[in-house]
């Protein structure tokens, strides 16, 4: 296998591991901090905007001209705008109508638990599928950047890896909220069953304890299922590298390569403005999110400078 492909694969694996790190953030914390998630999204958005405008689009315009560079850039924007219409939208919003569903005794509790179980599996799978489809072009972007040189590939991998952490959170956090409600509803049913009088009270207490233990196990099980889904969705990024290696031959002309990297910049800008910034505003607030964006841009600009003087262009 070509050395450039191996380098791109290694860099993309960092991004896929970042998705798992995001999932672990949810699993290991009893109450994940949504504000911190928003700040991380804003920070990653700043990294993405900086490398897209100040590196990819800038180099494309300098190499192939203003008109061609802009055409390639907006071709990437248009391409991804079309793609997202066919991708299920990931969501980390909790289910809001919990109070209206806490009624009707044992049978109502059973119905609620069954409904939450279906919601957990369906929502987690749909979110993971959506993120996987997002990760394919990210893997292709890392491959194209590595073809240009180690500096470009490393910067792209860094920005995408930090962006992938909130994506892992997106899968696991949705499941976290759903399982919390699932567990609470189940414990409520178990408690009601255990509060009876008469000669069967001890049996009911034992049944309630068994149900509580079972619900705790189910809660842990769903969290680890969320971790596995997040990890699998991250593996789509190395697959994108392999796909790009077969789609784009090694004899690709420098002009086409620069144009494709300009399109990658367009894709990343659209992804940032369409998905990352709105989530950052929702979770961290507009002022704090904007500060995180500019901090990310400043850090990426600094990174671009030091990598420029320490790594070769080709």
N, C-alpha and C positions, 0 to 999 in steps of 0.2 A: 504494500500500500504506500502511496506517495507520502513523503514526510510532511508536506503541507496539510494533507488530510489528517494525519495523525495529530499534528499540533492543533488543528481545528477541533478534532474530536476531544482532545484533552481539555481545551478551553470550554467547550460546550458542556462537558461533564461537570465542570465547576458550577455552571448555571443550573444543571439538573439537581446537583446536591444542594444548591441554595433553595430550591423548591422544598426539599425535605427539611431544611433548617426552618423554613417558615412554618411547616406543619408541626415540627417539634415545639416551636414557640407556643402554639396553642395547646398541645398535649401536656406539656410540662407546667403550664400556668393554669391555675384554677380560674382566674378571671383575666383573660387577655386584655391588654390595654389598647383600646381602639384609637386613642389619640396618638400613641406611639406608632401604630400602624399607619396612621395618616401622615405623620412626619416622615416615616420611612418612604412612603409613596411619593411625597413631595421631594425628598432628597434624591430618590431614584429618577424622578421626572427631570430634575435639574441636570443630572448626569446625562440622561438621554438627549435632552435639548441641546446641551453644550456640544456633545460629540456629533450630533446630527448637523447643526448649523455651522459650528466652528471647525469641523474636521471633514466630514463626509461631503456635505454639499459644497463647502468652500473649495475642497480639493477638486471636486468634479468640475466646478465652474472654471477654476484655474487651468485645468488640464484640457478640457474639451470645449471651452467657451461658455459665455453667459447663457446664450439661448439653449444650446444642447444640455448644459448642466441643469438648467431650470426645467426643461422638458422631462429629463430623466427623474428629477426630484418629484415633480408633480405626478408623473406616471406612477411612482411608488405610492404617493398619497391616494391617488384614484384606485389603484389596485387593492390596497388594504381597506379602503372605504367600501369597496364592493365585497371583499372577503368577509368583513365583520357582519354583514347582513345575513350570512349563512352560519355564523358561529353563535351558539347559545351564550347569552350574557352571564358571566359569573356574578354571583351576588353573595355578600357576607352579611346582609341585613337579617336581624332576627325576626321570627314570626311574631306579629304584633298583637294578634287577637287572642291572647292566651286566656284572659278572664272569661270571655264569652263561651269557652269550651270546658270550663270546670264545673260541670253539673251532671244531673241525671244518675248519680250513684255509681254502682259497680259497673253496670253495662255501659254507661257513658264513659267511665274511665277506661274500659277495655277498648271502646271505639277510638278514644283519643290516642291510646298507646299504639294501636294498629296503624292509625293514620300517621302518627309521627314516625313510626318505623318505615313506612313507605316513603314519607317525605325525606327522611335521612338518606336512604339508598338512592332515590331518584335525584334529589338535589345534588348530592355528592358526585354522582356519576356525571350528570349534566355539566356541573361546574368543571370537573376534571377533563371532560371532553373539550369544552370550550378553551380551557387553558392549554391543552395539548395542541389544538389547532393554532393557537397563538404562538406556541413554541417552535413549530416547524419553520416559519420564516425567520425566527430568531436564530435557529441553528444554521440556516442558509446564510444569514448575515455574517455570522462568525466565520464561516468558511470563506466567504468572499473577502472579508477583512484580512484573514490569514493569508490569502493568495496575494494581497497587496503587500503585506509585510507584517512582521511580528508586532510592531508598534500599534498598527490599526487593529489587528486581531485581538491584542491584549486589552486595548481600551474598550472595544465593543463587548468583549467577554465580561469585563468588570461592570460596565453599565447594565448589561442584561442580567448578570448574576444578582446584582442588588435589586433589580426589578423583579426577579423571580422569587425573592423571599416573600413579598406580599402576595404573590400568586399562590404559594404554598399555604399561606395563612387563609387565603380566600376559600380553598377547599376545606381545610380543617375547621375554620371558625364557624362556617355554616353548620357543619355537623355538630360542633360544640353546643351552639345555641339550641339546636333541635333536640339533642340528647339530654340537655339539662331539663327541658320541658317534659320530655318523655319520662325521665327518671322521677321528676316531681309528681307527675300525674300517677305513675305506678305506685309510688310510695304512699300517696294519698289513699288509693284504693286498698292497699295492703293494711294501712292503719285503720280504715273503716271496718275492714273484715276482722281485725283483731280486737275491736272494742265491744264485742258482744258479751252478754252475761251467760249464766247457766253452766251446766257441766261441760260444755264444749269450749269454754273460754281458753283453756290451756292449749287445746288443739288449734284454736284460731290464732293465738299468740305465736305458736310455732310456725303456722302457715304464713303469718305476716313476716316473721323473721326470715323465712326461706325466700319469700318474694323480694324482700329488701336486698338480700344478698344477691339474688338473681339479677335484680335491676342494676346493682352496682357493677356486676360482671358485664352486663350488656352495655353499660355506659363506657367501660374501658374498651370493650370490643369495638364499639362504633368509633371511638377515638383512633384506635390503631387501624381500623379500616380506612379512616380519613387520611391517616399518614401514608398508607400504601397507595391510595388513589393519588395523593399529591406527588409521591415519588414517581409513580408511573407516568403521570402527566408531564413531569420534568424530563423524562427519558425521550420525549418527542424531540427535544432539541438536538441531541446527537444524531437521531434519525434524520433530522433536517440537514445536518452536515453530510451524511452519507448520500442523501438524495441530491444535494447540490453538487457533490463530487461527480456524480454520474450525469447530471444535467449540463454542467459547465466544463468543457474540456480544458486540459492543461494549456492548449494552444490559444486560449482566449486572448484577443487583442487588448493592449493596454487601454485603448479608448472605450471599448465595451466594458472592461472591468471597472473603469472609473465611473461610467454611466450607471452600471449596476449598483455600485456603492452609493452613488447619488440617490438612486431609488431606495436603497436601504435607509438612507437618511429620511426620505419622505415617509416611509413606513413607520419609522421610529417616532417621528414628530406626530403623525396621526395617532399612533398608539398612546403617546403621552398626553396629547390634548383631549382625546376622546375618552380615555379610560382612567389614566393615572391621576390627572389633576382633579377631576370631579370627586374621586374617592378621597383624595388628600383634603379637599375642602370640606367634605362631609364629616370626616373623622377628626381632623385637627383644627378646623376653622380656617377661614381664608387668610388671615394675617400670618398665623403660624406656618401654614402650608407654603405661602409665598416665600417666607424667610428660609424654609427648608429647600425650596427650589433654587434660590440664588446661592445658598451654601453649596448645594450639589453642583451647580454650574461652576462656581469658583474652584471647587476641588477638582473637577474634571479638567478645567483649563490648566490648573497647576500640574495635573498628571500628564496632560498632553505635552506641556513644556519639558518636563523632566524626562519623559520617554523619548521625546524628540532628540535630546542631547545624549541619551544613553543607549538607544536602540537604533539599528540601521533602518532605513526606509524600505529596503527590499532585501 
